[in-house]
């Protein structure tokens, strides 16, 4: 077990290194000369050259990559070209809304999608099953911002049930915080729900055919207990795997959802950075999201034993 | 295999295979009509995709105006006989812009599907056949896959000028790892098949094995994957344009029209809704086509999902 954990953790290092190299190269080949930008309009070529040397921009590619990685390990992601603030500070200021949105979406999606998939598998071939599958196809097809606008139009503008846009920090109370996140979470979660429901249904169909389920039925256990305790437990591994993989969808979708609902999170930061060509910020956000994604999936891999004690490493 | 009902029957009686599975109930109809009747999802999806392709090709003849023609005096008009889908804040006809927008979406979708499949096929074949290359290539693909694909496309778009070609390139790069993994998986499982061993034993050269035995078997899963890539590429294009990192604003793409309508959507929701409806229907059509193809080409998979 311990050997497996060490091996699995070590295996993420090359992956992260490749992500880092990729993201670094992005800035390296980015058009525009940071030294010239910092020096300003009045600078002579000598000034620019001096600034370039002081920033270490004249050093070779790999030396710069090494220095950059060293900086990241100490939590230094560089300085924004536009605001002159450290990128790590900008990210810290914007992380709460995005984290809130993702956590709410995750909880909402899992608590809707898993029962949906279970019921669809239990009632295979009936109208419930067809409805769930039709919903899954729709969820994959209707883009997140379309869902967002439709929801906001009806629930916020027409019926005035929830706020249209914006974000309230958690510090100002639970309900004001949640109220603003419900519509964005449903919009962002639609693809995710479709994905999880589909996998849950497929896995449950397989599990429900096994002998021990028949035994449980023969013993006269109630249906709900069989489905959610006996069967779902054994279907857990694929479902949890897809929940982890699907986080990539959440991250990509958050960028758009935050634009639709005017949430001042990392997604907005990314969009603003793109419009301003603020490469250090883009680089920092992409790096952060990718590392979070890798680490979440590492954690899920390591957690398999908790859900399925048969798995031994 | 250990089917429940078989247990009570005497040995030798195979109850797991009911009669109707052995004998086809109705003689399947031949030809295109019969195929479409047996696969209604392909029929519906294919019809809608064809419809969109026709709209894109014949956009100039479908009572459209110049999609970029400005009419400042006729800004933000509600849908009417003059402006079927209304007009935007520069007085441009949204109906015309949406119809012309089909060109951008479909071009990006099809181009990405073709490019990503071709490159992914090549990388997957190399990876599946050359052991030394495999571990290196797959580590790189793992790294690329851990950057969420929309973020990867956004990052690439930030480097270049917005143009349809660059959008195709950025989305293709983001899609390649998944295709490569798929093809590699198929290749690795095919290599273990007895008929490939037989081909090796009878002295068939590797290129010939690839062409004759491996390629034809990758085609079915690759086609299905390509349709899904096409659908997700169209969504990604719209997202990129929507956040201002996609096609240049002068080109009427669905994402651009929605981006322009964003500021006004609370008072003039139709600017956002018409392109949104077209985008959703097109993506739905391509996804239905993909699901139908998957069921038709891979019956084993169809039973599971």
Interface residues (C-beta under 8 A of the other chain):
Chain A: X14 X15 X16 X17 X18 X19 X21 X22 X23 X26 X29 X30 X31 X137 X138 X140 X141 X142 X143 X144 X145 X146 X149 X150 X153 X157 X164 X198 X202 X205 X206 X211 X214 X248 X249 X251 X252 X253 X255 X256 X259 X260 X270 X271 X273 X274 X275 X277 X279 X282 X283 X285 X286 X289 X290 X293 X294 X297
Chain B: X2 X4 X139 X140 X142 X143 X144 X146 X147 X148 X149 X150 X151 X152 X154 X155 X156 X157 X158 X159 X231 X235 X238 X239 X242 X243 X244 X245 X258 X262 X265 X266 X269 X272 X273 X276 X279 X280 X283 X284 X287 X288 X291 X304 X305
